[in-house]
Amino acid sequence: MVAEKLTAVRMRIDDAAARSRRDPASVTLVAVTKGQPVDVILEAYNLGHRDFGENRAAELAEKAPLLPDDIRWHFIGSLQTRQANLARPHTHLLHSLDRPRLINRWADPDGPPPALLQVNIAEEPQKHGAGVTQVRDLIGQAEERGIDCRGLMCIAPLVHDGEENRRWFIALRRLRDELLPEYPGLTELSMGMTDDFEVAIEESATLIRVGRAIFGAPGQYRDS
């Protein structure tokens, strides 16, 4: 079942990239494995997939040592400062850098993994992420602490039709483009999930975070 769903998602990525005249290889599919057991992750791995996303530090720290070491783990959830040391050793890319305290905890004398700055682009009070007016200052702080900030991330509003989030993906892309002259390494855009990733690709997403369309609901296969 994972094979069929993963193939279907890849085909949708190809189609969205074609519509926007992009190379599908410019889009990294992060398969979100929250609540999924190791054997299900291995199924996707054995199909050639390498980029996986977790949003809980303890779950990442538990799973990563049990799986092949060439997996690229993306930490995509809100990270508590006290759990930064738990997530850092396993993380290929942190998607959710969003405040000075986390910048200070993510920084490491040996060189921390690179990060994306999470932006609360729709200004939803219940969501994490930096405000649009805070972004430039936070990127500067991250760079000063030796964190390679490679782009921006957003979690768009929950909608019935992915098209409704196009405006937020456009807004994040425009914000990134405004910052590029000052921070030329800010090339990545992590945006789009199961319900709207095709729209995100059309608006220049370089990373999409898809779980349900590949694995079903979290924990669906735990007892199978």
URQUI-V482188 format. One record per residue. PSI is psi in degrees with one decimal (* if undefined). OMEGA is omega in whole degrees, -180 to 180 (* if undefined). BURIAL is + if it has 9 or more other ideal C-beta (glycine too) atoms within 8 Angstrom, else -. Layout:
psi=PSI omega=OMEGA burial=BURIAL
psi=PSI omega=OMEGA burial=BURIAL
This chain:
psi=-41.2 omega=178 burial=-
psi=-40.6 omega=-179 burial=+
psi=-46.0 omega=-179 burial=-
psi=-43.9 omega=-177 burial=-
psi=-39.1 omega=179 burial=+
psi=-41.2 omega=177 burial=+
psi=-41.1 omega=180 burial=-
psi=-41.6 omega=179 burial=+
psi=-42.4 omega=179 burial=+
psi=-37.4 omega=177 burial=+
psi=-39.0 omega=178 burial=-
psi=-36.2 omega=176 burial=+
psi=-46.6 omega=179 burial=+
psi=-43.4 omega=-178 burial=+
psi=-43.0 omega=180 burial=+
psi=-39.6 omega=178 burial=+
psi=-40.9 omega=180 burial=+
psi=-40.9 omega=-180 burial=+
psi=-31.9 omega=-178 burial=-
psi=12.2 omega=177 burial=+
psi=45.8 omega=178 burial=-
psi=156.8 omega=173 burial=+
psi=124.0 omega=178 burial=-
psi=-27.3 omega=180 burial=+
psi=-13.1 omega=178 burial=-
psi=-3.1 omega=180 burial=-
psi=121.5 omega=177 burial=+
psi=123.2 omega=176 burial=-
psi=113.5 omega=175 burial=+
psi=110.2 omega=-180 burial=+
psi=114.0 omega=-173 burial=+
psi=120.0 omega=-171 burial=+
psi=21.2 omega=177 burial=+
psi=125.0 omega=177 burial=+
psi=2.1 omega=-178 burial=-
psi=140.0 omega=-180 burial=+
psi=164.6 omega=-175 burial=-
psi=-39.8 omega=-176 burial=-
psi=-31.9 omega=177 burial=-
psi=-39.9 omega=177 burial=+
psi=-41.1 omega=178 burial=+
psi=-33.1 omega=178 burial=+
psi=-45.3 omega=177 burial=+
psi=-39.3 omega=178 burial=+
psi=-44.1 omega=-178 burial=+
psi=-13.9 omega=174 burial=-
psi=2.0 omega=177 burial=+
psi=0.7 omega=-178 burial=-
psi=143.3 omega=-177 burial=+
psi=-18.6 omega=-177 burial=-
psi=116.3 omega=-178 burial=+
psi=149.9 omega=-177 burial=+
psi=136.2 omega=174 burial=+
psi=151.0 omega=180 burial=+
psi=10.9 omega=175 burial=+
psi=126.3 omega=-175 burial=-
psi=-42.7 omega=-178 burial=+
psi=-38.9 omega=180 burial=-
psi=-39.6 omega=177 burial=+
psi=-46.8 omega=-178 burial=+
psi=-29.2 omega=179 burial=+
psi=-42.7 omega=-174 burial=-
psi=-42.5 omega=-170 burial=+
psi=-44.7 omega=-179 burial=+
psi=-16.0 omega=-178 burial=-
psi=-3.0 omega=-174 burial=-
psi=162.7 omega=-177 burial=+
psi=143.9 omega=-173 burial=-
psi=-0.7 omega=175 burial=-
psi=6.5 omega=172 burial=-
psi=138.7 omega=174 burial=+
psi=106.6 omega=-178 burial=+
psi=129.2 omega=176 burial=+
psi=124.3 omega=174 burial=+
psi=115.8 omega=-169 burial=+
psi=-5.6 omega=-177 burial=+
psi=173.1 omega=175 burial=+
psi=127.9 omega=-175 burial=-
psi=120.5 omega=175 burial=+
psi=141.4 omega=-176 burial=-
psi=-35.6 omega=-178 burial=+
psi=-11.0 omega=180 burial=-
psi=6.7 omega=-179 burial=+
psi=-41.6 omega=-179 burial=+
psi=-24.6 omega=179 burial=-
psi=-38.6 omega=-177 burial=+
psi=-34.5 omega=-170 burial=+
psi=-45.3 omega=-175 burial=+
psi=-21.0 omega=-175 burial=-
psi=-7.2 omega=-169 burial=-
psi=127.9 omega=174 burial=+
psi=-39.8 omega=179 burial=-
psi=126.7 omega=175 burial=+
psi=124.2 omega=-178 burial=+
psi=-7.9 omega=-165 burial=+
psi=35.7 omega=173 burial=+
psi=126.1 omega=-172 burial=+
psi=3.0 omega=-177 burial=+
psi=157.1 omega=-176 burial=-
psi=-39.9 omega=-179 burial=-
psi=-39.1 omega=179 burial=-
psi=-37.0 omega=175 burial=+
psi=-46.8 omega=-179 burial=+
psi=-35.9 omega=-179 burial=+
psi=-30.6 omega=180 burial=+
psi=-30.8 omega=179 burial=+
psi=143.7 omega=-176 burial=+
psi=135.9 omega=-178 burial=-
psi=-29.3 omega=-179 burial=-
psi=1.7 omega=180 burial=-
psi=105.3 omega=-179 burial=-
psi=160.7 omega=173 burial=+
psi=153.4 omega=179 burial=-
psi=166.0 omega=-174 burial=+
psi=161.0 omega=169 burial=+
psi=146.2 omega=176 burial=+
psi=121.8 omega=179 burial=+
psi=128.8 omega=-178 burial=+
psi=130.5 omega=174 burial=+
psi=76.1 omega=-168 burial=+
psi=-31.3 omega=180 burial=+
psi=3.3 omega=178 burial=+
psi=46.7 omega=177 burial=-
psi=123.5 omega=-173 burial=-
psi=-24.3 omega=-177 burial=-
psi=-4.1 omega=-175 burial=-
psi=152.7 omega=175 burial=-
psi=168.5 omega=178 burial=-
psi=150.3 omega=179 burial=+
psi=149.5 omega=172 burial=+
psi=154.7 omega=-177 burial=+
psi=-39.1 omega=-177 burial=+
psi=-11.3 omega=-180 burial=-
psi=-12.9 omega=-168 burial=-
psi=-50.0 omega=-176 burial=+
psi=-43.2 omega=-179 burial=-
psi=-41.4 omega=-179 burial=-
psi=-37.1 omega=176 burial=+
psi=-42.2 omega=177 burial=+
psi=-43.2 omega=178 burial=-
psi=-41.9 omega=-180 burial=+
psi=-45.4 omega=180 burial=+
psi=-39.6 omega=179 burial=+
psi=-31.2 omega=180 burial=-
psi=8.5 omega=176 burial=+
psi=16.5 omega=178 burial=+
psi=124.3 omega=178 burial=+
psi=103.5 omega=-179 burial=-
psi=112.7 omega=-169 burial=+
psi=-3.1 omega=180 burial=+
psi=-161.2 omega=-176 burial=+
psi=154.1 omega=177 burial=+
psi=147.5 omega=172 burial=+
psi=154.2 omega=170 burial=+
psi=106.9 omega=-177 burial=-
psi=162.9 omega=179 burial=+
psi=153.1 omega=175 burial=-
psi=121.5 omega=-176 burial=-
psi=162.5 omega=176 burial=+
psi=-28.1 omega=-178 burial=-
psi=118.1 omega=-178 burial=-
psi=-26.6 omega=180 burial=+
psi=-27.9 omega=-180 burial=-
psi=-21.3 omega=-179 burial=+
psi=0.6 omega=-180 burial=+
psi=-41.6 omega=-177 burial=+
psi=-32.7 omega=-180 burial=-
psi=-35.3 omega=177 burial=+
psi=-39.0 omega=175 burial=+
psi=-42.5 omega=-179 burial=+
psi=-41.2 omega=180 burial=+
psi=-41.1 omega=178 burial=+
psi=-42.9 omega=180 burial=+
psi=-37.7 omega=177 burial=-
psi=-45.4 omega=178 burial=+
psi=-43.8 omega=-178 burial=+
psi=-33.3 omega=177 burial=-
psi=-31.4 omega=-177 burial=-
psi=-18.3 omega=-174 burial=+
psi=-41.1 omega=180 burial=+
psi=-35.0 omega=180 burial=-
psi=-34.4 omega=-179 burial=-
psi=81.8 omega=-174 burial=+
psi=-14.0 omega=178 burial=-
psi=0.3 omega=-175 burial=-
psi=69.1 omega=-171 burial=+
psi=-17.4 omega=-173 burial=-
psi=146.4 omega=173 burial=+
psi=109.2 omega=177 burial=+
psi=105.3 omega=-178 burial=+
psi=144.4 omega=-179 burial=+
psi=131.0 omega=178 burial=+
psi=-163.4 omega=-172 burial=+
psi=-42.3 omega=-172 burial=-
psi=-8.9 omega=-174 burial=-
psi=15.0 omega=-173 burial=+
psi=-28.1 omega=180 burial=+
psi=-40.0 omega=176 burial=+
psi=-40.7 omega=179 burial=+
psi=-42.0 omega=178 burial=+
psi=-42.2 omega=179 burial=+
psi=-22.7 omega=-180 burial=+
psi=25.8 omega=168 burial=+
psi=16.0 omega=174 burial=+
psi=136.2 omega=174 burial=+
psi=-16.8 omega=175 burial=+
psi=130.5 omega=174 burial=+
psi=147.6 omega=-173 burial=+
psi=104.1 omega=-172 burial=+
psi=121.5 omega=178 burial=+
psi=-60.5 omega=-173 burial=+
psi=-37.8 omega=-179 burial=+
psi=-16.8 omega=180 burial=-
psi=-46.7 omega=-171 burial=+
psi=-4.9 omega=-172 burial=+
psi=-163.2 omega=-180 burial=-
psi=150.4 omega=177 burial=-
psi=130.1 omega=178 burial=-
psi=4.6 omega=-176 burial=-
psi=-36.9 omega=-175 burial=+
psi=5.2 omega=-172 burial=+
psi=-37.0 omega=-176 burial=-
psi=9.8 omega=-176 burial=-
psi=* omega=* burial=-
